[in-house]
Amino acid sequence: MDPFISRYPLTEVHCINAQLTKSHAEAAISRAKQEMDALSQVLTTGDIDCNALRQQFAEKQQAVEVLRARIQELGQTQLMALLQDMAALQVTRVLHGDYDLKIARQDYFTSKQDEVIGAGLHSTKCSDWRGGLISGVDSY
C-alpha cells in the first residue's frame, strides 16, 4: 500500500477521486452539447460536406486522445502530489486500537493524578496548621 494512503484517510482519497471523475464527466457532457449544437446548426442550414465532417471527426478524436492522456498524467502525478501536500497540512490524527482500553488507561492515570494532588493539598494544609500552632506558641 502507498505510504501516503496510510497517512491520509481513505475516504478523503475516494471523495477527491469521485469529484475528479464528476468534473471529467461534466466537461465531457458540456463538450458533447457544444458538438451537438454545432451539428444541429449544420443540419438546419443543409450545408453538409462529408469529407469536411470526416476530417473534423478525426481531429476531434485525436484531440480527445491527447486530453485523455493529459488527464491521466495529471491524475497520477499532480493529483497525488497535491494530496500529499494536503495530508501534510492536515493535523487530525487517526486513533488506532482499542478505544475503551485507551479511555480506561486515561481514567486510571487521571484518578492517580487527582490522588497525588489531594495528598499534596492535605500535606500543605497540615503544614500550614502546624506552622500556625508553632508560631502561636512562640507569641505567648
WOBEL-V251114 format. One line per field, one symbol per residue. ss: DSSP state (a for helix, b for strand, c for the rest). psi: psi as a letter, one per 30 degrees, with the letter a starting at -180 (. if undefined). A space follows every 10 residues. Layout:
# WOBEL-V251114
ss = ???
psi = ???
This chain:
# WOBEL-V251114
ss = ccaaaaacca aaaaaaaaaa aaaaaaaaaa aaaaaaaaaa aaaaacccca aaaaaaaaaa aaaaaaaaaa aaaaaacaaa aaaaaaaaac ccccccccaa aaaaaaaaaa aaaaaaaaaa aaaaaaaaaa aaaaaaaaac
psi = kkfeeffkke eeeeeeeeee eeeeeeeeee eeeeeeeeee eeeefgikje eeeeeeeeee eeeeeeeeee eeeeeedeee eeeeeeeefk fkkkkkajee eeeeeeeeee eeeeeeeeee eeeeeeeeee eeeefeeff.
